[in-house]
């Protein structure tokens, strides 16, 4: 059982504590063991379960409670990394509609996403435009009451299983980031294809998308023309802190597994926990987790107070993801050979954590953001 004393911190209100305490046993019963060989089917099942139980309501809509999102991702991540992925992508995939969509777009898509009846995707990255979003090449031109999309997107989560994609394209209203727009593209639209399914070390639905003379109604544009970059950044701002929370969940599970291993593994007329080297490592793991948790929930609390959290969210993501990597690596080492056996919890966590240090802004990007914000403060 993971330590939950952090729920007593003043960052939280009673409704947050109630949310976590209701989700934890539900997740243990309903999603902890869903991770079969068919990743697409598992992900679809998780979306249905999360929607049916009402948990997705917290990720969809324009009144996002950041602390609730973080608690949900941390708890789901501790039980099942794919469950965290399924929850997060429903929020990220529909986030642009929640924040900037028209009333008609919201009415059409958001209730189905929240119920787990429609799977959403967020299509921003390209083969040569990852962290540098402004360099994207996928383009859309207006012809009458339609936009014609041409180009590619890659590393798109839920690619291949999503019912719709929010796609960001260059529309040319101005140079760089000021000439990008966002469009909802439904799966099966002529000219839109899944060009490649991408396999990664922690199996998730990922794909490369291709658009060739893909006609999309202008009514599917999310936000004003040329404001797609702002839409994308606002969406990512909501969910970046929650990436750190997912890493916390992975780290807490690794510490749980390490503690169980240390106290039950018999060796040299005692247990692994009797060795001071083991005790020192456990102490370091626990301290790393609490340090990251303080940064994560500080950023979440600040955002819920209406504050700008560019620096705080970057600090949280960097500390939590890098720290979780260290904690999980220590747990694998404590398990010895069993730690690298396929299917063991710590082996799965070792594969799950690696991508969190890259997506939604790699650690190096977070360092640049933090330094930039610090320098702004000095100059102001």
Secondary structure, DSSP 4 states (H G I P E B T S, - for coil): ----GGGGSTT--HHHHHHHHHHHHHHHHHTTT---S-HHHHHHHHHHHHHHTTGGGGTSSS---HHHHHHHHHHHHHH-HHHHHHHHHHHHHHHHHHHH--HHHIIIIIHHHHTTSS-EEEE--BTTBSS-GGG---EEEEETTEEEEEEEEEEEETTTT-SEEEEEEE--SSSGGGGEEEEEEETT-TTEEEEEE---SS---EEEEEEEEEEEEGGGEESSTTBHHHHHHHHHHHHHHHHHHHHHHHHHHHHHHHHHHHHH-EETTEEGGGSHHHHHHHHHHHHHHHHHHHHHHHHHHHHHTT---HHHHHHHHHHHHHHHHHHHHHHHHHHGGGGGSTT-HHHHHHHHHHHHTTTTS-HHHHHHHHHHHHHHHHH-
